[in-house]
């Protein structure tokens, strides 16, 4: 789960991580009031969306005169911001963050992630802050230092000093960085985060360290245990179909293709999408109905796929192990009765009660096509989608 920058900075302050003075604003009037309350020599107006690359996309504006804050805010609010991390539709800008500007001496990079390879929480630091860390890793890997934290020992003082030396910090700055890292470490553990990133962590002309930007992601499987974090969720920044899928325990991700896919099992779903691509088609979604499903879940999954106007054909690929194929077939038929189905549906059933499932589907007289195997199913659905397009 993602949260907005202003929410992340509120959490930062509660864990002793210094951040610029700022105020959230949902209207031009609130933005103007916030800027006047902050009383700085300049202000930055930041669009609050769940995507990086806001600055290059025009979502971050520097303002020198307080009189201009309202006008800049009015232009941003209600727009949709398209960055390299969004689709072509972008994300809605419904809230802004108004902050004072600070004289910046240097921009640094600091993050805390879970490294799956070492099975450790790992700090990543670099003196090349303000840049895409993936680009730095590719072009100048020597500029990045990674420090793995042993789960039994926790974050150690010598590890904080190593990071400080790598960043070229001195004197009181070393102590300040240690405080920031300890705050990030506690926040990560106590709130079940999956990533905390400060890019950039700035050194001001006065020598202070401030989190100029803030990004926190939380573990979706643990967020239910943290009502305070769950309350920060902004559903407007998320795909509506993905949100609805979660209500029924479905794993759904929207893609940009024309072939809807409904599969049981994440691995089989990935293989199905790969085969559709191999045969010249483009999947419209990833959808795993799970191993132990029922008629209601299948029905909702089918309606979810058909709610995407780009879908020209649907491929249902079910291997009946835990779930029985006749249950899947009943769910498909129930969905077709509830939703007007104007697209062809190719169904491949294999495993437990596959014959019964096929019999149910073949006796309907509806726009259904039974496939002999997965390769045949992929070829068939791609041809039907192309014909419909």
N, C-alpha and C positions, 0 to 999 in steps of 0.2 A: 504494500500500500504506500502511495506517495502522499506527501503533504506539501503545502505551499511554503515558500521561502519565509514569509512573515511568521508562520506557525513554527517553522524550524528554529528561527531565531529566538522566539519566545521560550522554546525548550532549551536552547543554548544558554540563555541567561539564567534559567533555573538551575543549570549545572555549572555555573561559573565560567562559561565561555563568553568572552567579550564580543559584542556585535555593535554596529553603528546604531545611533539613536534613530528610531523610525516609527511610523504609524501606518496601520492599514487604512485604506479608504475605499468605499464602495460608490462614491459619487464625486463629482468635481468640487462640490462644496466641502465635502469632508477632506479632500486632498488639499484644498486651499487652507483650511483651518489647521490641518496637520503641519503644513509647511511653515505657517506663521508661528505655531507653537514651538517648532523645532528651532526657529530663529537662527539659521545658519548663513554662511556666505554663499551657499549654493545648495541645490537639492537634486536628487535623482529620483525619477518616477519610474517604477518597475512594474511591468505587467505580471500578474500572478497567474501563471499557468504551469501545468505539470509537464514541462519540456525544457530542455537546455537550448542554448543558442539564441536566447531572447534578444541579446544585444545586437547581433548581426541582422536579426529579423525586424528590428525597429521597436522592440518591446521594452527597451531601456532608454530613457531620455534624460540628459543632463539639462538642468534649468538654472540659469543665473539670476533671473528676477522672480521674486515671489509672485508677482502679478501674472506670470505666465504659467504657473503650476496648474491652475484650473483649466486653462485652454488645452494644455498638453494632455491632462487627465481625461478631458471630455473626448478627445480624439481616440484615446486608447480604449476607454470603457465602452463595452458593447460591440467592439470589433472582434475579429477572430485572428489569432496570431499563428502564422505558418512558419515553422522552423524546420531545420533538418531532422528533428526528432518527431515531427508530427506528420500526418498525412496531408493531402492537398487541401482538405477542408479546414485544417488548423484547429485551435482550441479557443473557446470563448474567454474573453477577458472581462471578468465580472468584479474583480478586486485589484487594487493597486497597493504597492508599498512605497511610501514617501520617506526618504531618508536624507539626512544631512550628508554633504560631501566632506571628504577628508583629504588632506594633502598626502598623496601616496609616494613613498620612497621606493618600495619594492613590492612585487606581487609573488606570493609563494603558494605552494599547493600542499594540502594535508587531507588525508582521508583515512577511514577505517572501514575495512571490508572483511568478509569471510573468504579466506583462500581455500577453495575446495581441495586443491592439491596437497597442501600441507596440513589441512584440517585445523587451521589456526585462525584466530582473528589477527589481522595484519594491518599495521599502519603503513601507508605509502606517503612519502614526502618528496618534494622536489622544489628546487629554487626557481623552476620554470613555471610559476603560477600564472593564472589567467589564460592558459592555453588548454586545448584539448589534450588530456593526459594520455589518450591513446596515440595521438600524433607524436607526443614527446617520447613515449615508449618505443615507437617505431623508428623515429629519426635520431633520437639522442638517449638511448637507454641508460647511459652512464650518468645521466642527470637525475635518475630515480633511485631512491633508497627504500627498501622494504624491510620492515621489522615485524617478525612473527611473535605473537604473545603466547607463552605457554599457559594453558588454562588453569593449571594448578598454582603457578607462581604469580600470574597476573602481570600487569604492566609494571616494569621496573624503572627506577630512577636513571640507571645507566642507559636504558633504551631511549628515554626522553632526551638525554644529553647527546646521544649519537645523532638523533634527528635534528637537534638544535645546531650541532656542529655542521651537519650536512647542509643546513639552510643558511649557514654563515651568521648565526645569531651569537650575541655576546652579552655578558653581564646579566642584568636583570631580565633580559629577553629570554634567556635559557630557562629561568624559573617560570616566566610567563607561559612559555610553550609547554612546559611540563604540566602546568595547571590546565591548559586547554586540552592536552592529550588525556589527562586523568578524567576531565569532565566528559570527553567524548567516550572514553572507555566505560564509565559508569552509565552514561545514557544508553549506550549500545546494549549493555547487559540488562539493565533494569527495564527497558522498554522493548526488548526483543527486536532491535533494529537489524537490518540486513546490509545497510550501507549508510555511512555518514561522510559527507564530502564538503570541504571548505575550499572553494576555488573561485576567487583567490582569498588566501589569508594574507592580509596586507600588513606591511610595516609602515607606519606613518612617519612623517618627518620628525615627529617628537619621539620616535622609537617604540611606540605602542604597537601591539599586535591586535588586529580586529578581524573577525570573520565577515568579510565584505559580502560574501554569498554563502548560502547554506542549503544543503540538500540532504534530506533524510528519507530513506526507504525503510519500511517495516515488513517483517515476515508475515505474509498473509495467513499462515497457519497458526500464528501466535497472537495476532492482533485482537482476537475476541477476548483474550484475557486482560486486555488493557482498555477499558471503556473510555478513558480520557483520550487515548490515541484514536480510537475508533470514531470518537465525536469530531475529530478533525477532518474526516473524510469529505471530499468534495465530489459528489456524484456527477456534477456537471462537467467535470474534467475527464470522465470515464465514458467508455462506450456503453450506450444504453442496453444493447443486447447482452454484453458481457455481464452487466449488473443483474439483469433479469436471470441469466443463466445461473449465477451464484445462488439465487433464491431456491433453485431446484437441485443444487448440488451438481451442476453440470460444469465441465471444463470447456469454456468456449472462448475463442479469440477470433476477432474479425480480421479478414484478409481482403484483398482487392480483386479477387477472381470472380468467375461466373459459375463455378461448380460447387454446390453445397455438399459438405461431407458430414456424415453421421457414422461414428465408429465407436466400438467399445474397446477401450484400452489405448493409452497414450502412444505406446510403441506401434501398434497396428494403425493408429490414426496417422502417425508420421509416415509410415510405409505407404499408406493409401495416398496421401498427398504427394509423395515422391513419384508414385506410379502415374498419378494423374498428370503431373508435370512432364514426366517422361513421354507420355502419349500426346503431349501437345496442349493440354488443358491448364487452367489456372484455378486452384482451390479458392473458394470464397470464404472459407473459415476452417479453423481447427475445432473439432467438437468431439469430446470424449464423453460418452454417456455413462461410463463407469462399468465395473465388473458386475456389481449386484444392482441391477436397475429394475424398474417396474413400468407398467403401462403409462402411468401419469408422467414419469420422467421422459420417456420416449416421445410421448405426445407433445410435451412442452419443447423438447429438443427439435422436433420436426417443425413446430410452429415458429421457433426461433430462426431456423434456417430460412424458412419461406418469408420471414419478415424483411429479409434483405432483398431489395428490388433488383440488385445486380445478378441474382441467382437465375440461371437459365435451365439448369438441370440439377438433380440431386443424386448423389451416390450414397447408398447405405451399405456399409460393409460390416457384417457382424460375425464374429467367431463365438459360437455358443459353448462356453466352458462353464463359467459361473452362471451367466445369464442364459436363459433358454431362448432359442430362436423364435418359437411361437409367441413368446411374450413381446419380443421386438416387433414381430409382424402385427400383433394386435394393437400395439402402440401406434404403428404407422397408419393403420386403418382408422384408428380413433382420431388421429390428427387430420387425416384427409377429410373426415366427416365434419370436423370443426372449422377447417380452413379451406378456402377456395384454392385448390391446387391447379395452377395453370401451366406447370412445368412437368416434364417427364421425370420419373423416378426409377433409377436402376438399383436393384437390390441384390446383394450377394450374401447369402446365408450359408454358414457352414458350422457343423458341430451339433450340440445337443438339440434335439427336436427340429433339425433343419428341414426335414421333409414336411413335417406338420406346418412349419412356418411358410414354406413355399406354397403348400396347398391353400393356406388362407389367402395368400396374396394373389395366386393365380385364379381364384374363384370369384374375384371382385368385378372384373371387367373394366377396371380403372386404368389410368395411364401409367401402368407399372410394367417394368421389364425385369425379368429374372435372368441373372447372369450365371454362367456355368462355373467361372472361377474369377479371381481378382483381376487378372490381365484382361479377360473378356469384358468384365464390368467397367474397367477404366476406359478401354477403347470405345465401349458403347456410350458411356456418359459423355465423353469428349465429343463424339460425333453428334449426339443429340443436342448438346449445348451449342455447338457450332451451327447446327441447322436452325436452332431457335434464334440465334443472334443474327 
